[in-house]
Amino acid sequence: MTGMLESADTATARTSLLSRLRSRGAPPMWLVVALTCAGQFLVVLDVSVVNVALPSMRTGLGLSEQGLQWVVNAYAIAFAGFMLLGGRAGDLYGRKRMFLVGLGLFTLASLAGGLAQDDWQLLVARAVQGLGAAVLAPSTLTILTASVPEGAARARAIGTWTAVGAGGGAAGGLVGGLLVETLSWRWVLLINVPVGVVVLCAAVWFLVESRAGDGRRLDLPGALFVTAGLGTLAYGISQTEAAGWTAPATLLPLLAGLALLALFLTVEARTASPLMPLGLLRLRSVSSANAAMFLCGSAMFCMWFFMTLYAQNVLGYTPLKAGLALAPSSLAVLLGAKLAPRLMPTAGPRNVAVLGTLVAVAGFAWQSTMTPDGRYATAILFPGILMMLGAGLAATPLASLATSGASPGEAGLVSGLVNTSRTMGGSLGLAVLSTLAAARTAGSTTPAALTEGYALAFRTGAGVLAVGALLMWFWLPRVARER
């Protein structure tokens, strides 16, 4: 009898707890935006924050030149390769669940990388970090768009998401320089752990689960082909800087990656429940916005890389001073991303995206006039502000257009596609522009030769963005439409 009473009490307590949890209702919109933006910030920050710490990592773990390159590539390849899979998994198994899984993997891998004692341990940790980021990144945008209603409120939320993501890339140099100079290289990874734990705990308690699987299963053949294809393609791109575009070490993985992606498209055209319905690419908003995101990413991602090299290798800045020098550009991208939603209702998302791209073109063209003895104001400050103000203005309407055309069941996939386009564009752009810059310097490390190489990279970037502006004007729809 006593046991029956205890069981009844336990059941009553459990029912009471569930009732209290249900009574909490939906979390405040600002809190959902804050949590998703925190996840996106960590993902993007880790792409750039490690660059400043590479020399210290080399000394601490005895890394070779090739090993040093793989500290960056291991993360980028896993990130790009698993992005579409992570987006579709969120649709099928739950966006909140994938947010927690991705952030948990990312946090644990950051801890392992920060405590690594051998080079192989660091490389494995970086690859797992990239896998966690690929699962986490699509869910941040999907949870955001599922929680905020269509219209001005969603445009503002996407603007905040874009600003925080871009700010993560911009803050990488400053945060990395500060941590390396005051603590050690290990803290560029360990700093993710306390932040990740706090965001995980808050997400468990406050985020609400959503999914749109409709009983479908994950398309495993398609998932294998697209993951292997994107990963192999990213690997081939990463080889271009060291081996060149015509070397077998570059051509073989590039061709293999393209072949695997062709197989992926063949499988998707024939399967009943495809990982990526090909009809999705026939939506003008999805295809045009992702193409524009790819072109913009190919130039914008390189801005921080070459600006940091110019500041340190030519002007003689320390890592911390270089990060501080680029801080105004970080504020400019935040300003652009927050200004875009205010302009979109009156000017339209297409016009705002074109305007932002043209502002960035002006900044890239100005930056391409750099000299070996350039002054801070004209060689870094004002061109950097124009480039990043334009990036912030353009990214928000592109993300809004790309996600507005998808059905709820495809929201995670479209979010993964947006991140994949930007990541692959950035990887390809960095490989191409680095090759051009290296060819112009012809192995010379004098300030004059380096400046000529960096200037060529910015001139090429300005041309790519100009083509992107034309593409946006003729292809992007005038308004975002709900499918």
C-alpha positions as CSV (number, residue, x, y, z in Angstrom):
1,M,0.0,0.0,0.0
2,T,2.8,2.3,0.9
3,G,4.6,1.6,-2.4
4,M,1.4,2.4,-4.3
5,L,1.1,5.7,-2.5
6,E,4.7,6.5,-3.2
7,S,4.2,5.7,-6.9
8,A,1.1,7.9,-7.0
9,D,3.0,10.7,-5.3
10,T,5.8,10.3,-7.9
11,A,3.4,10.4,-10.8
12,T,1.6,13.4,-9.3
13,A,5.0,15.2,-8.9
14,R,6.0,14.3,-12.5
15,T,2.6,15.6,-13.8
16,S,3.0,18.8,-11.8
17,L,6.5,19.3,-13.2
18,L,5.3,18.8,-16.8
19,S,2.4,21.2,-16.2
20,R,4.7,23.8,-15.0
21,L,7.0,23.3,-18.0
22,R,4.1,23.6,-20.4
23,S,2.8,26.7,-18.6
24,R,6.1,28.5,-19.3
25,G,4.9,28.8,-22.9
26,A,7.1,30.0,-25.7
27,P,10.3,31.7,-24.7
28,P,10.7,35.4,-25.3
29,M,11.7,36.2,-28.9
30,W,14.7,38.2,-27.8
31,L,16.0,35.2,-25.9
32,V,15.6,32.8,-28.9
33,V,17.5,35.4,-31.0
34,A,20.2,35.7,-28.4
35,L,20.8,31.9,-28.1
36,T,20.8,31.3,-31.9
37,C,23.2,34.2,-32.4
38,A,25.5,33.0,-29.7
39,G,25.8,29.6,-31.5
40,Q,26.4,31.3,-34.8
41,F,29.0,33.6,-33.2
42,L,31.0,30.7,-31.9
43,V,31.0,28.9,-35.3
44,V,32.2,31.9,-37.3
45,L,34.6,33.1,-34.6
46,D,36.5,29.8,-34.7
47,V,37.1,30.2,-38.5
48,S,39.2,33.2,-37.9
49,V,40.4,33.3,-34.3
50,V,42.9,30.4,-34.9
51,N,44.8,32.3,-37.6
52,V,46.5,34.6,-35.1
53,A,47.6,31.7,-32.9
54,L,49.1,29.5,-35.7
55,P,52.8,30.6,-35.0
56,S,52.4,29.9,-31.3
57,M,50.8,26.5,-32.1
58,R,53.7,25.7,-34.3
59,T,56.2,26.4,-31.6
60,G,54.2,24.7,-28.8
61,L,53.5,21.4,-30.7
62,G,56.3,21.3,-33.2
63,L,53.9,21.4,-36.2
64,S,55.3,21.3,-39.7
65,E,54.3,23.8,-42.4
66,Q,51.8,21.2,-43.8
67,G,50.5,20.4,-40.3
68,L,50.0,24.1,-39.6
69,Q,47.9,24.4,-42.8
70,W,45.8,21.4,-41.7
71,V,44.9,23.2,-38.4
72,V,42.8,25.5,-40.5
73,N,41.8,23.0,-43.2
74,A,40.6,20.2,-40.9
75,Y,37.9,22.5,-39.5
76,A,36.9,24.0,-42.9
77,I,36.6,20.7,-44.7
78,A,34.5,19.0,-42.0
79,F,32.4,22.2,-41.7
80,A,31.7,22.4,-45.5
81,G,31.2,18.7,-46.0
82,F,28.6,18.0,-43.3
83,M,26.6,21.3,-43.6
84,L,23.7,20.0,-45.8
85,L,23.5,16.8,-43.7
86,G,23.3,18.9,-40.5
87,G,20.5,21.1,-42.0
88,R,18.4,18.1,-43.1
89,A,18.9,16.3,-39.8
90,G,17.5,19.3,-38.0
91,D,14.3,19.1,-40.1
92,L,13.9,15.3,-39.5
93,Y,15.0,14.9,-35.9
94,G,14.4,18.3,-34.4
95,R,16.1,21.7,-34.7
96,K,16.7,22.1,-30.9
97,R,18.1,18.6,-30.7
98,M,20.6,19.2,-33.5
99,F,21.5,22.6,-31.9
100,L,22.4,20.8,-28.7
101,V,24.2,18.0,-30.4
102,G,26.2,20.4,-32.6
103,L,27.1,22.8,-29.7
104,G,28.0,19.8,-27.4
105,L,30.4,18.4,-30.0
106,F,31.9,21.8,-30.7
107,T,32.4,22.5,-27.0
108,L,34.0,19.1,-26.2
109,A,36.3,19.3,-29.3
110,S,37.4,22.8,-28.2
111,L,38.3,21.4,-24.8
112,A,40.2,18.5,-26.4
113,G,42.0,20.9,-28.8
114,G,43.0,23.3,-26.0
115,L,44.5,20.4,-24.0
116,A,46.2,18.7,-27.0
117,Q,49.8,17.5,-26.4
118,D,50.5,16.2,-29.9
119,D,49.8,17.6,-33.3
120,W,47.5,14.7,-34.3
121,Q,45.3,15.3,-31.3
122,L,44.9,19.0,-32.3
123,L,44.0,18.0,-35.9
124,V,41.4,15.5,-34.8
125,A,39.9,18.0,-32.4
126,R,39.7,20.6,-35.1
127,A,37.9,18.1,-37.5
128,V,35.4,17.3,-34.8
129,Q,34.9,21.0,-34.1
130,G,34.1,21.4,-37.8
131,L,31.6,18.5,-37.6
132,G,29.9,20.1,-34.6
133,A,29.8,23.5,-36.4
134,A,28.2,21.9,-39.4
135,V,25.4,20.5,-37.3
136,L,25.0,23.6,-35.2
137,A,25.1,26.4,-37.9
138,P,22.0,25.4,-39.9
139,S,19.9,25.0,-36.8
140,T,20.7,28.5,-35.6
141,L,19.1,30.1,-38.6
142,T,16.2,27.5,-38.8
143,I,15.2,28.0,-35.1
144,L,15.3,31.8,-35.7
145,T,13.1,31.8,-38.8
146,A,10.7,29.2,-37.2
147,S,10.3,31.3,-34.0
148,V,10.0,34.8,-35.6
149,P,7.0,35.5,-37.8
150,E,7.5,36.6,-41.5
151,G,7.8,40.3,-42.0
152,A,9.8,43.2,-40.5
153,A,10.4,41.3,-37.2
154,R,12.0,38.4,-39.0
155,A,14.1,40.8,-41.1
156,R,15.4,42.4,-38.0
157,A,16.1,39.0,-36.4
158,I,18.0,37.8,-39.5
159,G,19.9,41.2,-39.5
160,T,21.0,40.5,-35.9
161,W,22.0,37.0,-36.8
162,T,24.0,38.2,-39.8
163,A,25.6,41.0,-37.8
164,V,26.7,38.6,-35.0
165,G,28.0,36.1,-37.4
166,A,30.0,38.7,-39.3
167,G,31.1,40.2,-36.1
168,G,32.5,36.8,-35.1
169,G,34.6,36.7,-38.2
170,A,35.7,40.3,-37.6
171,A,36.4,39.8,-33.9
172,G,38.6,36.7,-34.5
173,G,41.8,38.6,-35.0
174,L,41.3,40.9,-32.0
175,V,40.2,38.0,-29.7
176,G,43.0,35.7,-30.9
177,G,45.7,38.4,-30.6
178,L,44.5,39.3,-27.1
179,L,44.4,35.7,-25.9
180,V,47.8,34.7,-27.4
181,E,49.6,37.7,-26.0
182,T,48.1,37.6,-22.5
183,L,47.6,33.8,-21.9
184,S,48.6,31.2,-24.6
185,W,47.5,29.8,-27.9
186,R,45.5,27.1,-26.1
187,W,42.9,29.7,-25.0
188,V,41.8,30.5,-28.5
189,L,40.1,27.0,-28.2
190,L,39.5,26.8,-24.4
191,I,37.6,30.1,-24.4
192,N,34.8,28.2,-26.3
193,V,34.2,25.9,-23.3
194,P,32.6,28.2,-20.7
195,V,30.7,30.0,-23.3
196,G,29.5,26.8,-24.9
197,V,28.4,25.4,-21.5
198,V,26.4,28.5,-20.7
199,V,24.6,28.5,-24.1
200,L,23.9,24.8,-23.8
201,C,22.3,25.1,-20.4
202,A,20.2,28.0,-21.6
203,A,19.2,26.2,-24.8
204,V,18.1,23.1,-22.9
205,W,15.8,25.1,-20.7
206,F,14.4,27.8,-23.0
207,L,14.4,26.6,-26.6
208,V,11.3,24.8,-27.9
209,E,11.6,21.8,-30.2
210,S,10.4,21.9,-33.7
211,R,10.7,19.6,-36.7
212,A,9.1,19.0,-40.1
213,G,10.0,15.4,-40.9
214,D,6.6,14.0,-41.6
215,G,7.8,10.5,-40.9
216,R,10.5,10.6,-43.6
217,R,13.8,8.9,-43.2
218,L,17.2,10.5,-43.8
219,D,18.4,9.9,-47.4
220,L,21.6,8.0,-46.5
221,P,23.0,7.5,-50.0
222,G,22.4,11.2,-50.8
223,A,24.0,12.2,-47.4
224,L,27.1,10.1,-48.1
225,F,27.6,11.4,-51.6
226,V,27.1,15.1,-50.8
227,T,29.2,14.9,-47.6
228,A,32.0,13.1,-49.4
229,G,31.7,15.4,-52.5
230,L,31.8,18.7,-50.5
231,G,34.5,17.4,-48.2
232,T,36.7,16.2,-51.2
233,L,36.1,19.4,-53.1
234,A,37.0,21.5,-50.0
235,Y,40.2,19.4,-49.6
236,G,41.1,20.0,-53.3
237,I,40.6,23.7,-52.8
238,S,42.8,23.7,-49.7
239,Q,45.6,22.1,-51.7
240,T,45.8,24.9,-54.3
241,E,47.9,27.3,-52.2
242,A,50.6,24.8,-51.5
243,A,50.6,22.7,-54.8
244,G,49.0,25.0,-57.3
245,W,45.9,24.5,-59.5
246,T,47.5,22.1,-62.0
247,A,49.2,19.7,-59.7
248,P,47.8,16.2,-59.3
249,A,47.3,16.7,-55.6
250,T,44.9,19.5,-56.5
251,L,43.2,18.2,-59.6
252,L,42.4,14.7,-58.4
253,P,40.4,15.7,-55.4
254,L,38.7,18.5,-57.3
255,L,37.6,16.1,-60.1
256,A,36.6,13.4,-57.5
257,G,34.6,16.0,-55.6
258,L,32.7,17.1,-58.7
259,A,32.1,13.5,-59.7
260,L,30.6,12.7,-56.2
261,L,28.4,15.8,-56.4
262,A,27.2,14.6,-59.8
263,L,26.3,11.2,-58.3
264,F,24.5,13.0,-55.5
265,L,22.3,14.9,-58.0
266,T,21.6,11.6,-59.8
267,V,20.5,10.0,-56.6
268,E,18.4,12.9,-55.6
269,A,16.5,12.9,-58.9
270,R,15.5,9.2,-58.4
271,T,14.9,8.8,-54.7
272,A,11.4,9.1,-53.1
273,S,12.6,11.2,-50.1
274,P,15.7,13.1,-51.3
275,L,18.1,14.9,-48.9
276,M,17.8,18.0,-51.2
277,P,14.7,18.1,-53.4
278,L,16.0,19.4,-56.7
279,G,12.8,21.4,-57.2
280,L,14.0,23.6,-54.4
281,L,16.7,25.0,-56.7
282,R,14.0,26.0,-59.2
283,L,12.8,28.5,-56.7
284,R,14.2,31.8,-57.9
285,S,14.7,33.2,-54.4
286,V,16.6,30.1,-53.2
287,S,18.9,29.7,-56.3
288,S,19.6,33.4,-56.9
289,A,20.3,34.2,-53.3
290,N,22.6,31.3,-52.8
291,A,24.5,32.1,-56.0
292,A,24.9,35.7,-54.8
293,M,25.9,34.5,-51.3
294,F,28.6,32.3,-52.9
295,L,30.1,35.2,-54.9
296,C,30.0,37.6,-52.0
297,G,31.5,35.1,-49.7
298,S,34.4,34.4,-52.1
299,A,35.5,38.1,-51.8
300,M,34.3,39.1,-48.3
301,F,35.9,36.2,-46.5
302,C,39.3,37.1,-47.9
303,M,39.1,40.7,-46.6
304,W,40.1,39.8,-43.1
305,F,42.8,37.4,-44.2
306,F,44.7,39.9,-46.4
307,M,44.0,42.9,-44.2
308,T,45.6,41.1,-41.3
309,L,48.6,40.0,-43.4
310,Y,49.1,43.6,-44.7
311,A,48.9,45.1,-41.2
312,Q,51.4,42.6,-39.8
313,N,53.8,41.7,-42.7
314,V,54.0,45.1,-44.3
315,L,53.1,47.8,-41.7
316,G,54.7,45.9,-38.8
317,Y,51.7,45.6,-36.5
318,T,51.6,43.1,-33.7
319,P,48.7,40.6,-33.7
320,L,46.9,42.5,-31.0
321,K,47.5,45.9,-32.7
322,A,46.3,44.4,-36.0
323,G,43.1,43.2,-34.3
324,L,42.5,46.6,-32.8
325,A,43.2,48.3,-36.1
326,L,40.4,46.3,-37.7
327,A,37.9,46.8,-34.8
328,P,36.1,49.8,-36.6
329,S,35.4,47.4,-39.5
330,S,33.8,45.1,-37.1
331,L,31.5,47.9,-35.9
332,A,30.8,48.8,-39.5
333,V,29.5,45.3,-40.4
334,L,27.2,45.4,-37.3
335,L,25.9,48.7,-38.4
336,G,25.3,47.5,-42.0
337,A,23.5,44.4,-40.8
338,K,21.2,46.3,-38.4
339,L,20.6,49.1,-41.0
340,A,19.5,46.6,-43.7
341,P,16.2,45.6,-42.1
342,R,15.2,49.2,-41.9
343,L,15.8,49.8,-45.6
344,M,14.3,46.6,-46.9
345,P,10.6,47.4,-46.4
346,T,10.9,50.6,-48.5
347,A,13.7,49.9,-50.9
348,G,13.2,46.1,-51.2
349,P,15.6,43.3,-50.4
350,R,17.1,43.2,-53.9
351,N,18.0,46.9,-54.0
352,V,19.5,46.8,-50.5
353,A,21.6,43.8,-51.5
354,V,22.9,45.5,-54.6
355,L,23.5,48.7,-52.7
356,G,25.6,46.9,-50.1
357,T,27.6,45.1,-52.7
358,L,28.4,48.3,-54.5
359,V,29.5,49.9,-51.3
360,A,31.8,46.9,-50.7
361,V,33.1,47.3,-54.3
362,A,34.1,50.8,-53.5
363,G,36.0,49.6,-50.4
364,F,37.8,46.9,-52.2
365,A,38.8,49.2,-55.0
366,W,40.1,51.7,-52.4
367,Q,42.0,49.0,-50.6
368,S,43.7,47.9,-53.8
369,T,45.6,51.3,-53.9
370,M,47.5,50.3,-50.7
371,T,51.2,51.2,-50.5
372,P,54.1,49.7,-48.4
373,D,54.1,52.9,-46.2
374,G,50.4,53.4,-46.0
375,R,48.8,55.5,-43.3
376,Y,46.3,53.8,-41.0
377,A,43.3,56.1,-41.9
378,T,43.6,55.6,-45.7
379,A,45.2,52.2,-45.9
380,I,43.1,50.3,-43.3
381,L,40.4,52.3,-41.5
382,F,38.2,53.9,-44.2
383,P,38.5,51.1,-46.9
384,G,37.8,48.5,-44.2
385,I,34.7,50.4,-43.0
386,L,33.3,50.6,-46.6
387,M,34.0,46.9,-47.2
388,M,32.3,45.7,-44.1
389,L,29.5,48.2,-44.1
390,G,28.6,46.8,-47.6
391,A,29.0,43.2,-46.4
392,G,26.5,43.8,-43.6
393,L,24.0,45.5,-45.9
394,A,24.1,42.7,-48.5
395,A,24.1,39.7,-46.3
396,T,20.8,40.3,-44.4
397,P,18.5,40.6,-47.5
398,L,20.3,37.6,-49.2
399,A,19.7,35.4,-46.2
400,S,16.1,36.7,-46.0
401,L,15.4,35.9,-49.6
402,A,17.0,32.5,-49.5
403,T,14.9,31.3,-46.5
404,S,11.6,33.0,-47.5
405,G,11.0,30.7,-50.5
406,A,11.2,27.4,-48.6
407,S,8.4,25.4,-47.0
408,P,8.6,24.6,-43.3
409,G,9.8,21.1,-44.0
410,E,12.8,22.4,-46.0
411,A,13.8,25.3,-43.7
412,G,16.7,23.5,-42.1
413,L,18.0,22.3,-45.5
414,V,17.8,25.9,-46.9
415,S,19.6,27.2,-43.9
416,G,22.4,24.6,-44.4
417,L,22.5,25.6,-48.1
418,V,23.0,29.3,-47.2
419,N,25.9,28.4,-44.9
420,T,27.3,26.0,-47.4
421,S,27.3,28.6,-50.2
422,R,29.0,31.1,-48.0
423,T,31.6,28.7,-46.7
424,M,32.4,27.1,-50.0
425,G,32.6,30.6,-51.7
426,G,35.0,31.7,-49.0
427,S,37.2,28.7,-49.3
428,L,37.3,28.9,-53.1
429,G,37.9,32.7,-53.0
430,L,40.7,32.4,-50.5
431,A,42.4,29.7,-52.5
432,V,42.1,31.6,-55.8
433,L,43.1,35.0,-54.4
434,S,46.0,33.6,-52.4
435,T,47.3,31.9,-55.5
436,L,47.1,35.2,-57.4
437,A,48.8,37.1,-54.6
438,A,51.6,34.5,-54.4
439,A,52.2,34.5,-58.1
440,R,52.5,38.3,-58.1
441,T,55.1,38.3,-55.3
442,A,57.1,35.5,-57.0
443,G,58.5,34.3,-53.7
444,S,59.7,37.7,-52.6
445,T,58.9,38.8,-49.0
446,T,59.8,42.5,-49.3
447,P,57.1,44.9,-48.2
448,A,56.8,46.3,-51.8
449,A,56.3,42.8,-53.3
450,L,53.8,41.7,-50.6
451,T,51.8,44.9,-51.1
452,E,51.6,44.3,-54.8
453,G,50.2,40.8,-54.2
454,Y,47.7,41.9,-51.6
455,A,46.6,44.8,-53.9
456,L,46.0,42.4,-56.8
457,A,43.8,40.2,-54.5
458,F,41.7,43.2,-53.6
459,R,41.3,44.4,-57.2
460,T,40.2,40.9,-58.1
461,G,37.8,40.8,-55.2
462,A,36.3,44.2,-56.4
463,G,35.7,42.6,-59.9
464,V,34.0,39.5,-58.4
465,L,31.7,41.7,-56.3
466,A,30.8,43.9,-59.3
467,V,29.8,40.7,-61.2
468,G,27.8,39.8,-58.1
469,A,26.0,43.1,-58.1
470,L,24.9,42.6,-61.7
471,L,23.7,39.1,-61.0
472,M,21.7,40.3,-58.0
473,W,20.1,43.1,-60.0
474,F,18.9,40.8,-62.9
475,W,18.2,37.5,-61.0
476,L,17.1,38.3,-57.4
477,P,13.3,38.6,-57.0
478,R,12.2,42.1,-56.0
479,V,10.5,40.9,-52.8
480,A,10.7,38.0,-50.5
481,R,7.8,35.5,-51.0
482,E,6.6,32.8,-48.7
483,R,6.3,29.5,-50.5
